[in-house]
């Protein structure tokens, strides 16, 4: 969602700067960004969304407008930058390790709670025997 919002901001700036056509409604562009459209498979630049927008004129003729917009997507960012891909892999490894440590911690906490309960139970029996003597 963060990358989609960033893409919207970039495209809005391009629209204001007349880099994107003014006759293209931003709502159309935002809808295209939300849709899970597959980018041009062959020769398409990463993080660039190619759109063909059909518009009707007053004379009922339709014209097709080709629009290129920014669409940031994590896989495209990773595959286009080997260093980022390596960092992302390291993050995945660290997250997996952190999950393992978290599970071990939970297990140790349960073991500790059981040991404390057993100790309290035993101590109550010893206290009981000591008071009878």
N, C-alpha and C positions, 0 to 999 in steps of 0.2 A: 504494500500500500504506500509505503514511503517513496519508493521509486516511481510509482504511478503519479503521486502528487508532485514530485519533482519534475516529472515529464510534463505534466499539465502546466506548471509554472514556466518551464522553459518555452513551451509552445505558445503560451499566452504572451510571453515577452517577444517571441518571434512575430506573433500576430501584430502586436503593438508597433513593432519596428518595421512593419511591412515586408518581412521576410516570408511570411505565410500570406496567402491572398486574403485581402480584406473581405471579399465576398463569401469566404468560407466561414460559416457560423462556428463559433467555438464549441457549441453543443454537439455538432457533428464530430468534431475532432475528439472531444472528450468521450463520446460514445464509442468511437473507434479504439481509443486507448483502453477503455474498460472491457471491450470485447476481447475474447481470446483469439485474436486473428493471428494466423501464422504468417510471419514476415516472408518476403520473397525468398524462396528456398535457394535459388542459384544466383550467386552474384549480389545478393542483397547485403547491404552494409549492416553490421551489427548495430542494434539500438536505433535503427531508422525504420519507420513505418511508412510504406508506400501505399497511398490510397488513390483510387479512382473514384471521384465524386461526380455523380450525374446531377446536373441542375437543369430545371426547366426554365426557359425564357418566357417572356410575356407572349411571344408569338407561337407558343406551344412547341417550339423546337427544343430539343434537349442537347446540351453540350456536356462534354466530359472534361473534368478538370483533374489533372494529376497533382497530387499533393504529397510532399515528403515531410514527415514530422518526427520529432524525437520520441522514442519509446524505450525507456531504460528497463532492461530485464536482467535479473541476476545471472542466468546462464550465459547470456550474451556478453555480459561484463566479464565473467570468469573465463570464457573461452577466448576472448579477444586479448586477454592480458595474462600471460603465463605466471607472472609473479603474484597476481591476485588469485589465480587458481591455486597456487601453492599455499598461499596464506589461508584461503578458504578450507583447503584440505587439513591444514594444521588446526584450524578452529574446530572442524568436525572431530578430529582426533581428541582434542582437549575436552570437547563437550561430552564425548563418549567416556573419557576417563573420569570426568566430573560426575557423570551419572553413576558409574561404578563405585566411586568413592561415596557418593550419597547413599547408595544401597547398602554398602558396608557399614556406614555410620548408623543407618536405621537398624541394621541387624545388631550392631553392638549396643545400641540404646535398648533394644528389646531384651538382649541378654543381661544387661545391667539391671533392668527393671525386674526381671525374673530372679536374679541373684539377690537383689535387695529384698524382694518379697520372701524368698526362701530364708534369708537371714533373719528377717523380722519374725517369721513363723517359728524358726528354731529358738530364737531368743525368748519368745513368749513361753515356750515349753521349759526352757532353763529357768526363767523367772518363776514359773509355776512350781517347779521342783524345789527351788531354793526357798520359797515361802513356806512349803510344807515341812521342811527340816527343822 
